[in-house]
Amino acid sequence: MPDSYFYRYDAHDRALVAERVAQFRDQVARRLSGDLTEEQFKPLRLTNGLYLQLHAYMLRVAIPYGTLTSGQLRALAGIARRFDRGYGHFTTRQNLQFNWIRLEDAPDILEALAAVDMHAMQTSGNCIRNVTADHFAGAAGDEVEDPRIWAEIVRQWSTLHPEFSFLPRKFKIAVTGSPRDRAAVRVHDIGLRLHRDPAGAVGFEVIVGGGLGRTPMIGKTLRDFLPREDLLAYLEATLRVYNRYGRRDNLYKARIKILVHEIGAERMRGEVDAEFHALRGTALRLPDEVIDAIARQFAAPALAARPARSEDVERLRARDRAFARWLAANVTPHRVPGYAIVTAALKQLGAPPGDASATQMDAVADLADRHSSGEVRVSHEQNLILPWVPLDDLQALWRALDALGFADPVAGRIGDIVACPGLDYCALANARSIPLAQRLSLRFGDAARQQEIGELKVRISGCINACGHHHVGHIGILGVDRNGTELYQISLGGDPEAGSTAIGEILGPALTEERTIEAIEAMVDLYLATRVAGERFVDTYRRLGADPYKEKVYGHRA
């Protein structure tokens, strides 16, 4: 592994993870021998990220703030080969799921993860889940401060926190350090946005009570500016209020968003402030030296000075239309001149979104070593990111990604579909997500057409739990069951980004899979015919309203 820019497990981390592996090995042995019933075993396996799905066990591996070393990615590939069916599924929570796990193998998988400083703790259960962050963290030109520093501080504070291991419901935190929110912080239980006050000091806007699922809500700002040193005290105060007042009598009303909605943001702020004032200045205060010690572990790699422009890249851009489209969609400007951020799109035509084979994972790890200082990111849009790529390497990297099937120029476009596993795997799902995503990717697979359409975020969930984030898709699709028939409900106008965060509005009655595809085609055609210069699909929808889209889909406006 490289020598810097990654958090390194210390002796405490490794001892904790090793103890959990040994503990779970004993629990699995007792389950296999019959000493534990499934009812007794269920909470034990869930605390280690092991689910029982439709066909097999699924193990959800934590990838804190979406950051992987090349060595860790190779270890995941090895687990896929040895214990699964040769692939893994990257999720909207920057995790990786293995969908075909045998119970007797689960402890060996956890041991293999521990060997590369990884685990599956708190990827399930009513606890603080994997803390997510902007996948361009540390490399984005618009960044105030690297949010991974703070995500790691929150991870350390929250791991096996005795007071918050049995919350009323699961709890999700996201951190962004950029004005353009690439972490969807306003639809999290707690969202943290780093920014500067008028004096130039860095602190947090604290947003509480967002979330998707059965009752989608946009979070409320409880603090406009929280000093950095007070972060853990304020988080502890917020979780204490939630733990005290959050409902435990109704699964569907147990999230913090329901609490904030029912008592109101003002009362919630007052309750949290009362707790915060008692905690402020205690052992939860973060001294500068602690913050600096964590920050040093996320120092950027030593990047050689390079020209801000690559003549080779510009020449190829001018003569190769496919390369030019890839640059426009999948390559993002870097904060360091002469470098770029590259999205490896896990959205092959006709393939399940977010899936990567062991061979592909190994190959991306090799590319990370060759072109990106040994680092890979996982985005909540189910893609992989290479954050430290020299401009002069772009041509070679493009060709290598194309050979893997990861160079389709789809990032942020209609082909960049986000989808949960749906009824193909999940016991909670009402409908299949993957086949619909595959058919849509083929229908809109032409790169020139995607470029013409521009930014259009399609999100698909197989049930109301909204693991596919359909509520914040420009086009959101929810799978529903009507008397044993799988149908799809379309919503329009959602957006996860700062300044325009919105929950989509249901367009009308649910449709069959075939009619859903036809409806999306019709709505895209309407957008292309009516947009004005600079408008995205979602902008045109907001300007025109729902009626023209209803007429296109249903033949009437009501």
C-alpha positions in Angstrom: 0.0 0.0 0.0 1.1 3.6 -0.5 2.7 5.4 2.5 0.2 8.2 2.9 -3.3 9.6 2.0 -5.2 6.7 3.5 -6.2 6.2 7.1 -4.2 3.4 8.6 -5.6 1.0 11.2 -3.7 1.2 14.4 -3.2 -1.5 17.0 -6.6 -0.7 18.6 -8.4 -1.0 15.3 -6.8 -4.3 14.5 -7.4 -5.8 17.9 -11.0 -4.8 17.8 -11.6 -6.3 14.3 -9.8 -9.5 15.2 -11.8 -9.9 18.4 -15.0 -9.5 16.4 -13.9 -12.1 13.8 -13.2 -14.6 16.6 -16.5 -13.9 18.3 -18.5 -14.3 15.1 -16.6 -17.5 14.2 -17.9 -19.0 17.5 -21.4 -17.7 16.9 -21.5 -19.3 13.4 -20.2 -22.6 14.8 -23.0 -22.6 17.4 -25.6 -21.8 14.7 -24.4 -24.6 12.4 -24.4 -27.0 15.3 -27.9 -26.0 16.3 -27.0 -24.5 19.6 -28.4 -21.2 18.3 -31.7 -20.8 16.6 -32.1 -18.5 13.6 -34.1 -16.1 15.8 -31.2 -16.0 18.3 -28.6 -15.8 15.5 -30.2 -13.1 13.4 -29.2 -10.1 15.5 -25.7 -11.5 15.8 -25.2 -12.0 12.1 -26.7 -8.6 11.3 -24.2 -6.8 13.5 -21.6 -8.3 11.2 -23.3 -7.3 8.0 -24.6 -10.8 7.1 -28.2 -10.8 5.7 -30.3 -13.8 4.6 -31.6 -12.9 1.2 -34.0 -14.8 -1.2 -31.4 -17.4 -2.4 -28.4 -17.2 -0.1 -26.6 -15.1 2.5 -25.4 -11.7 1.5 -22.4 -10.0 3.2 -22.2 -6.2 3.1 -18.7 -5.0 3.4 -18.0 -1.5 4.8 -16.0 0.9 2.6 -15.7 3.9 4.9 -16.2 7.2 2.9 -15.8 5.1 -0.2 -12.0 5.0 -0.2 -10.0 1.8 -1.1 -6.4 1.0 -1.7 -5.5 -1.1 -4.7 -4.6 -3.9 -2.3 -8.0 -3.8 -0.6 -9.7 -3.9 -4.0 -7.6 -7.0 -4.9 -8.6 -8.6 -1.6 -12.3 -8.0 -2.5 -11.7 -9.6 -5.8 -10.1 -12.6 -4.1 -13.1 -13.0 -1.8 -15.4 -12.8 -4.8 -13.5 -15.7 -6.5 -13.1 -17.9 -3.5 -16.4 -17.4 -1.7 -18.9 -15.9 -4.1 -19.7 -16.4 -7.8 -16.8 -14.2 -9.0 -18.3 -10.8 -8.6 -19.4 -8.1 -6.2 -22.0 -5.4 -6.2 -21.1 -1.8 -5.3 -24.0 0.0 -3.5 -25.4 3.5 -3.1 -23.9 3.6 0.4 -20.3 3.1 -0.9 -20.3 -0.5 0.3 -19.7 -3.8 -1.5 -22.2 -6.7 -1.3 -21.4 -10.3 -1.9 -24.7 -12.0 -2.8 -24.0 -15.7 -2.7 -22.3 -16.4 0.6 -22.4 -19.7 2.5 -22.8 -19.3 6.2 -19.9 -21.5 7.1 -17.6 -19.3 5.0 -18.6 -16.0 6.6 -15.9 -16.0 9.4 -13.2 -16.7 6.8 -14.4 -13.8 4.7 -14.3 -11.5 7.7 -10.8 -12.7 8.5 -9.7 -12.0 4.9 -11.1 -8.5 5.2 -9.4 -7.9 8.5 -6.0 -8.8 6.9 -6.4 -5.7 4.7 -7.9 -3.4 7.4 -11.5 -3.9 6.4 -14.7 -5.2 8.1 -18.4 -5.5 7.8 -19.4 -4.1 11.2 -22.3 -1.6 11.3 -23.4 -2.2 7.8 -26.7 -3.4 9.2 -28.7 -3.1 12.3 -30.1 -0.1 14.2 -26.8 1.7 14.6 -24.8 4.4 12.9 -24.1 2.9 9.4 -21.1 3.4 7.1 -20.3 7.1 7.0 -20.2 8.3 3.4 -18.5 11.2 1.7 -18.0 13.0 -1.6 -16.2 10.5 -3.9 -14.0 13.3 -5.3 -12.8 14.2 -1.8 -9.3 15.6 -1.6 -9.1 16.0 -5.4 -12.0 18.3 -6.2 -11.2 21.9 -7.1 -14.2 23.4 -5.3 -13.4 21.7 -2.0 -13.2 23.7 1.3 -11.6 20.8 3.1 -11.3 17.0 2.6 -14.5 15.5 4.1 -12.8 12.1 4.6 -11.0 13.5 7.6 -14.3 14.2 9.3 -15.9 11.0 8.1 -13.0 9.0 9.7 -13.4 11.0 13.0 -17.1 10.1 13.0 -16.3 6.5 12.1 -14.0 6.2 15.1 -16.4 7.8 17.4 -19.4 5.8 16.3 -17.9 2.3 15.9 -19.5 0.1 18.6 -20.6 3.2 20.5 -22.3 1.6 23.5 -25.0 4.3 23.7 -25.9 4.1 20.0 -25.7 0.5 19.1 -29.5 -0.1 19.5 -31.1 3.0 18.2 -34.8 3.2 17.3 -33.8 2.6 13.6 -30.7 2.6 11.4 -28.8 5.9 11.2 -26.9 7.3 8.2 -24.4 10.2 8.1 -22.8 11.9 5.1 -20.2 14.6 4.8 -19.4 16.9 1.9 -16.6 19.5 1.6 -17.8 21.2 -1.6 -20.5 23.7 -2.5 -21.7 21.2 -5.1 -23.0 18.4 -2.9 -21.9 15.0 -4.3 -22.8 13.2 -1.1 -26.6 13.9 -1.0 -26.3 15.3 2.6 -29.8 16.7 2.7 -31.4 13.3 2.4 -29.5 11.7 5.3 -30.3 11.4 9.0 -27.5 13.8 9.6 -25.8 15.7 6.7 -22.6 17.7 7.3 -21.5 20.4 4.9 -18.1 22.0 5.4 -17.9 25.7 4.7 -16.3 28.9 5.9 -17.7 31.6 8.1 -17.2 35.3 7.3 -13.9 35.2 9.2 -12.6 32.3 7.1 -12.9 29.6 9.8 -14.0 26.1 8.6 -17.0 24.6 10.3 -20.2 22.6 9.6 -23.7 23.2 8.5 -25.5 20.5 10.4 -28.6 19.1 8.6 -30.8 16.7 10.5 -33.9 14.7 9.6 -33.5 13.9 5.9 -34.1 10.5 4.4 -35.7 8.5 1.7 -37.7 5.3 2.1 -41.4 5.2 2.9 -41.6 8.8 3.9 -39.0 10.9 2.0 -37.9 14.1 3.5 -35.3 16.8 3.1 -33.3 17.5 6.2 -33.6 20.7 8.3 -30.6 22.9 9.2 -30.2 22.8 13.0 -26.9 24.7 12.9 -25.7 27.1 10.2 -22.1 27.0 11.5 -20.7 24.6 14.0 -17.0 24.9 14.9 -14.9 21.9 14.0 -13.9 21.1 17.6 -17.5 20.8 18.6 -18.5 18.2 16.0 -18.6 15.1 18.1 -20.3 16.8 21.0 -23.1 18.0 18.7 -23.4 14.6 17.1 -23.6 13.0 20.5 -26.3 15.5 21.5 -28.3 14.8 18.4 -28.2 11.0 18.8 -29.1 11.3 22.5 -32.2 13.3 21.7 -33.1 10.8 19.0 -32.5 7.8 21.3 -34.7 9.4 23.9 -37.7 10.4 21.8 -37.4 8.3 18.6 -40.3 5.9 18.3 -39.7 2.2 19.0 -43.4 1.1 18.7 -43.7 1.5 14.9 -41.0 0.5 12.5 -42.3 2.9 9.9 -42.1 5.9 12.1 -38.8 5.2 13.9 -36.4 7.3 11.8 -35.1 10.6 13.1 -36.8 12.4 10.1 -40.2 11.4 11.6 -39.2 12.8 15.0 -38.1 16.1 13.5 -41.3 16.3 11.4 -43.5 15.6 14.4 -41.9 17.9 17.0 -40.7 20.5 14.5 -37.3 21.8 13.7 -37.4 24.5 16.4 -38.1 22.1 19.3 -35.6 19.6 17.9 -32.9 22.4 17.8 -33.7 23.3 21.4 -33.5 19.7 22.6 -30.2 19.2 20.9 -28.8 22.5 22.1 -29.6 21.6 25.7 -27.7 18.4 25.4 -24.9 20.0 23.4 -24.3 22.7 26.1 -23.8 20.0 28.7 -21.4 18.1 26.5 -19.5 21.0 25.0 -15.9 21.3 26.3 -15.9 17.8 27.7 -13.8 14.9 26.5 -15.8 15.0 23.2 -14.1 18.3 22.3 -11.7 17.7 19.4 -8.3 19.3 20.0 -6.4 20.7 17.0 -3.7 18.1 17.4 -6.2 15.2 17.1 -7.7 16.8 14.0 -4.3 17.4 12.5 -3.1 13.8 13.2 -6.1 12.4 11.3 -5.7 15.0 8.5 -2.1 14.0 8.0 -3.2 10.5 7.0 -5.2 12.0 4.2 -2.5 14.2 2.8 -2.5 14.1 -1.0 0.1 11.9 -2.7 3.3 13.4 -3.9 2.2 14.6 -7.4 4.9 15.5 -9.8 4.5 19.0 -11.4 2.9 18.7 -14.8 1.7 21.1 -17.5 -1.9 22.2 -17.0 -2.7 21.0 -20.6 -1.7 17.8 -22.4 -1.1 18.3 -26.1 -1.5 14.5 -26.7 -4.9 14.5 -25.1 -6.0 17.5 -27.1 -4.9 16.1 -30.4 -6.7 12.8 -29.7 -9.8 14.7 -28.5 -9.9 16.5 -31.9 -9.7 13.4 -34.0 -11.5 10.7 -32.0 -15.1 11.4 -31.2 -15.4 8.4 -28.7 -12.5 9.7 -26.7 -13.9 13.2 -26.7 -17.3 12.0 -25.4 -15.5 10.1 -22.6 -13.5 13.1 -21.6 -16.7 15.2 -21.5 -18.7 12.7 -19.4 -16.2 10.7 -17.3 -13.3 13.0 -16.7 -13.6 15.8 -14.1 -11.2 18.7 -13.5 -8.7 18.3 -10.7 -7.6 20.8 -8.1 -4.0 20.1 -9.1 -3.0 21.3 -12.6 -2.0 18.5 -14.9 -4.2 15.9 -13.3 -7.8 14.7 -13.6 -10.4 12.7 -11.8 -11.7 9.7 -13.8 -14.9 7.8 -13.4 -14.8 4.1 -14.3 -18.5 3.6 -15.1 -19.8 0.3 -13.8 -22.7 0.6 -16.3 -21.9 -1.7 -19.2 -24.7 -1.9 -21.7 -27.1 -4.5 -20.7 -25.3 -5.3 -17.4 -26.5 -4.9 -13.8 -25.5 -1.4 -12.5 -22.7 -1.5 -9.9 -21.5 -5.0 -10.6 -17.9 -5.8 -11.1 -16.3 -9.2 -11.6 -13.2 -10.3 -9.7 -11.2 -10.0 -13.0 -12.5 -6.4 -13.4 -11.7 -5.5 -9.8 -8.1 -6.8 -10.2 -7.7 -4.9 -13.4 -9.0 -1.6 -11.8 -6.6 -2.2 -8.9 -3.7 -2.5 -11.4 -4.8 0.7 -13.2 -5.0 2.5 -9.9 -1.4 1.5 -9.2 -0.3 2.6 -12.7 -2.3 5.8 -13.0 -3.8 6.9 -9.7 -1.3 6.5 -6.9 -2.8 3.2 -5.8 -6.2 4.7 -4.8 -9.8 3.9 -5.8 -13.0 5.5 -4.7 -16.6 4.1 -4.7 -19.3 6.6 -5.5 -22.8 6.5 -4.2 -23.8 6.4 -7.9 -22.3 2.9 -8.1 -19.2 3.7 -10.1 -15.4 3.6 -9.3 -13.3 6.7 -9.3 -9.6 7.1 -10.0 -8.8 10.4 -8.3 -5.1 11.1 -9.1 -4.7 10.6 -12.8 -2.0 12.6 -14.8 -3.5 14.2 -17.9 -0.9 12.4 -20.1 -2.2 9.0 -18.8 -5.7 9.6 -20.0 -5.4 8.0 -23.4 -3.9 4.8 -22.0 -6.3 4.7 -19.1 -9.3 5.2 -21.5 -8.2 2.3 -23.7 -7.7 0.0 -20.7 -11.1 0.9 -19.2 -12.7 0.3 -22.5 -11.2 -3.2 -22.6 -12.9 -3.8 -19.2 -16.2 -2.4 -20.3 -15.9 0.5 -17.9 -15.3 3.4 -20.4 -18.9 4.1 -21.6 -19.3 7.9 -21.5 -22.3 7.9 -19.2 -21.4 9.6 -15.9 -24.3 11.8 -14.9 -26.3 10.8 -18.0 -29.2 8.6 -18.7 -27.0 5.5 -19.0 -25.6 6.1 -15.5 -28.5 4.3 -14.0 -28.5 3.6 -10.2 -30.4 0.5 -9.1 -30.8 -1.6 -6.1 -30.5 -5.5 -6.4 -34.3 -5.7 -6.4 -36.4 -8.9 -6.4 -33.6 -10.8 -8.1 -31.9 -11.0 -4.6 -33.7 -9.0 -1.9 -36.4 -10.5 0.2 -37.9 -7.1 0.8 -38.4 -6.1 -2.8 -41.7 -6.0 -4.7 -40.3 -5.9 -8.2 -37.1 -6.5 -10.1 -34.8 -3.5 -10.7 -31.9 -5.0 -12.6 -33.8 -6.2 -15.8 -35.4 -2.8 -16.2 -32.1 -1.0 -15.7 -30.5 -3.4 -18.3 -33.2 -2.7 -20.9 -33.1 1.1 -20.3 -29.3 1.1 -20.7 -29.7 -0.7 -24.1 -32.5 1.5 -25.2 -30.4 4.7 -24.5 -27.1 3.1 -25.2 -26.1 5.3 -28.2 -23.3 7.6 -26.9 -24.2 10.4 -29.3 -27.8 10.4 -28.1 -26.7 10.4 -24.4 -24.5 13.4 -25.1 -27.4 15.2 -26.8 -29.7 14.5 -23.8 -27.1 15.7 -21.3 -27.4 15.4 -17.5 -30.3 13.1 -16.6 -30.2 11.0 -13.4 -32.3 7.8 -13.5 -32.8 5.9 -10.2 -34.6 2.6 -9.7 -35.7 1.0 -6.4 -37.3 -2.4 -6.1 -39.3 -1.4 -3.0 -40.3 1.6 -0.9 -37.1 1.3 1.2 -35.5 3.3 -1.7 -32.0 1.7 -1.7 -31.9 2.9 -5.4 -32.5 6.5 -4.3 -35.5 6.8 -6.7 -36.9 9.8 -4.8 -34.0 12.0 -5.8 -33.7 10.9 -9.4 -34.6 13.3 -12.1 -36.5 10.3 -13.2 -37.3 8.0 -10.3 -38.7 4.5 -10.7 -40.3 2.5 -7.9 -41.1 -1.2 -8.3 -44.5 -2.1 -6.8 -46.6 -5.3 -6.7 -50.2 -5.2 -7.8 -51.9 -8.6 -7.2 -48.7 -10.5 -8.1 -47.8 -8.3 -11.1 -44.6 -6.3 -11.1 -45.3 -2.7 -12.0 -43.3 0.5 -11.9 -44.3 3.9 -10.6 -42.6 6.9 -12.1 -41.7 10.1 -10.3 -40.1 13.3 -11.8 -38.2 16.3 -10.5 -36.1 14.8 -7.8 -32.5 16.1 -7.2 -29.9 15.3 -4.6 -27.7 18.3 -5.1 -27.2 21.3 -2.9 -29.3 24.3 -3.7 -31.8 22.2 -5.7 -32.5 19.2 -3.4 -35.9 18.0 -4.1 -38.1 14.9 -3.7 -39.6 13.7 -7.0 -43.4 13.9 -7.6 -45.3 10.8 -8.6 -46.5 11.2 -12.2 -49.4 8.8 -12.2 -50.4 5.1 -12.0 -47.8 2.4 -12.1 -46.9 0.9 -15.5 -45.6 -2.4 -16.8 -41.9 -2.7 -17.6 -42.5 -2.3 -21.3 -44.7 0.8 -20.8 -42.2 2.3 -18.4 -39.5 2.1 -21.0 -41.8 3.7 -23.6 -42.8 6.4 -21.1 -39.2 7.4 -20.4 -38.5 7.5 -24.2 -41.6 9.7 -24.7 -40.6 12.1 -21.8 -37.0 12.4 -23.1 -38.4 13.3 -26.5 -40.6 15.9 -24.9 -37.6 17.4 -23.1 -35.5 17.5 -26.2 -38.3 19.3 -28.1 -39.1 21.9 -25.4 -35.9 22.6 -23.5 -34.2 26.0 -23.7 -30.5 26.6 -23.8 -28.7 25.3 -20.7 -31.6 23.4 -19.3 -31.2 19.9 -17.9 -34.1 17.5 -18.0 -35.1 18.3 -14.4 -35.0 22.1 -15.2 -37.3 21.7 -18.1 -39.7 19.6 -16.0 -39.8 22.2 -13.3 -40.5 25.0 -15.9 -43.2 23.1 -17.7 -44.8 21.3 -14.8 -46.1 17.8 -14.8 -49.1 18.1 -17.2 -47.2 17.8 -20.5 -45.4 14.7 -19.2 -48.6 13.1 -18.0 -50.2 13.7 -21.4 -47.2 12.1 -23.1 -47.4 9.0 -20.8 -51.1 8.6 -20.1 -52.7 10.5 -22.9 -54.3 13.0 -20.5 -53.2 15.6 -18.0 -55.0 14.4 -14.9 
